[in-house]
């Protein structure tokens, strides 16, 4: 009975936390005004609208270069250009592709390497709203020397997760991964606990 009580309480805490997670991502907004940074980074994934948002920021000259991290190895530069619809004068000079990153930790690592190689101190990070909390944690773990301005993209389907079984599944998976990231840096790597409150990433 005692074990059943512990399991029940744990499940309740998990789902209450999930509801707070949903509320948080639905309350995300893009920065206003959008600051001018050194570079712009888009982390690819299942949520739509990321590439387009990154392209718009580049066209508005909110950063000198745009890095698309986590590109599928089967997608060419020409295909990316077609997808994001960036004029050649921008794509030829200012578009970088990262094929190495396979997950969020990889995205954070490749973003850090790219920014440091170019001497960038401030980067606008574009990813889905539901992915942004974990993205901020992993970027904080990768580096404390680069200022990150979050640019969350909220997909309409994600905003109505309760009407979409696939959307619900995706959000539950992301929430679970977020909890694992918290536990990792609080218990396994306590010296990095400060990343959870990194003031470079509001």
N, C-alpha and C positions, 0 to 999 in steps of 0.2 A: 504493500500500500504506500509505503514511504517513497519507493522508487517511482510509482505511478504519479504521486503528487509532484515530485521533482520534475518529471517529464512534462506533466500538464502545465506547470508554472513556466517551464522553459519555452514551451510552445506558445503560450500566451505572450510572454515577453518578446519572443521572436516576431510575432505578427503585429504586436503593438508598435515595435520598432519599425516594422515594414511600413506601417501607415504613416509614421513620422517621416520615413524616407520618401514616400510618395509626396507628402505635403511639401517637403523641402525642395524636391526637384520641380514640382509644379509652380513653386514660388520663385524659381530661378528667373533671372532676367539678364539680358545682354547689357554690358556697361553703357551708360549714357551720361556724358558723351563718350564715344569710343576713343580711348587714348591712342596716341601714335607710339608704336613699339619699334624695336629693331627688326623683329621678324614675326611671322605668322606660322603656326603649325596646326595642321589638321590631322587628327587621329582617325583613321578609317574604321568602319564597323557597320553594324546592322542598322543603326539609326540613320534615316535619310536626312538630306539637307546640309550635311557637314561640308562637303566639297564646295557646294555652291556658296555657302557662307564664307568659307576661306577665300574663295575667288573674289567675292565682293569686297572683302577687306583689302586684298592686294590691289584691286582696281581703284579703291579709295585711297591708296598709298598709306595705309595704316602700318605698313611694315615694308622693309626693303626687299625681303624674299619670302616665299611661301614654301614650306616643307609639307609634303603629304607623306605621313608615316604609316607603315603597315600596308603598303600597296601589294596586291596579289601579283605574284611573279609572272603570271600569264598576261598581265595587262601592260601594254606598251605606253611609252610617253605620248605618242600620237593619240592613243585612245583616251588617255587622261585629259589631254588638251581638248578633245572633243566633248568629253563629259563636263568639264568645268567651264568650257567656252571662254577661255582667256585669250585675248588677242596675242598674236605671235610676238609682238614687241615686249610683252610681259612674260610670256611663257619661255621664250628663248633666253631671256636674261635672268629671270627671277624665280623660276620654278624648279624645285628639287624634289626628287622622289626617293623614298626609303623603302627598300624591299626586304630589309633584314628583320624588322620588328614583327613578331608573331603574336604578341599579346600586349597587355597594358604595361607590364614591366619593361618589355622591349621598346615600346613607344617612348617611355620616359627616358630610357638609356639613349636611344638614338636621337631624341630631341636634344638632350644634354650635350651629346657629342657634336651635333650639328651647330648648336648655338655657340658652344665654346670655340669651335673651329673658326667661326666667323666673327668672334669677339662680341656676340650679342649679349646684352645684359637684361633685356626685357623682351618677352615673347607673349603674344596673344595665343592662347590655347583654345582651339575649336574642337569640340566633341559633343556628343549627345548629352542632354541634361541629365539623364539617368546615369550616365557614365562619369560625369564630372566629379562627384565626390571621391571616387576611387582614383581618378586621374590626378586630382590634386594631391592625394596622399603619396602616390607613386612618384610624382614629380618632386615632392618635398623630400622623399627618400633619396632620389637620384642626385639632387643638388640643392644647395641653399644659396647659391651665388647668382641665380637667375630669377628675376622677378617674373611672375606668371600672372597675366590678366585672363581670367576664365571668360570664355565666350560660349555659353551653353546653347545648344540647338534643341528645341523642344518639338518633337514630331507630334502631329495631331493624334495619331494612334496611341502614342505613349501617354498623352494627356487623358485619354479615355481608356485606360488599361482594363477597367472593370467590364468593358464591352468586348474585349478581345482576348481570347484564351492564349494566343501566342504572345501577345504583349504582356500579359500577366506572368507567363512563364519566364520571359526574358527579364522582367523586372525582379522577379524572385531570385533568379540566378545572379543578377548583378548585385542585389542586396546581400546575398550570401557571400559573394566574393568580397564585397566591401567589409563585412564583418570579419572575414578572414584576414584582410589587410590590416584592420585595426588591431586584431589579436596578435598578428605577426610583429608589428612594430611596438606594441606595448609589452608583450611577454617575451618574445624571442630576441628582439633587438631593442631593448628599452632605451638605449642611448639615442635612438631616433624618435623617441616619443614626442619630441618638440614639433615634429612635422605635422602632427594632428592639429596644431594651433599655429601653423606657419602664417605670419602676418603678411607675407608677400602674396598670399593667395586668398583674397577676401571671399 
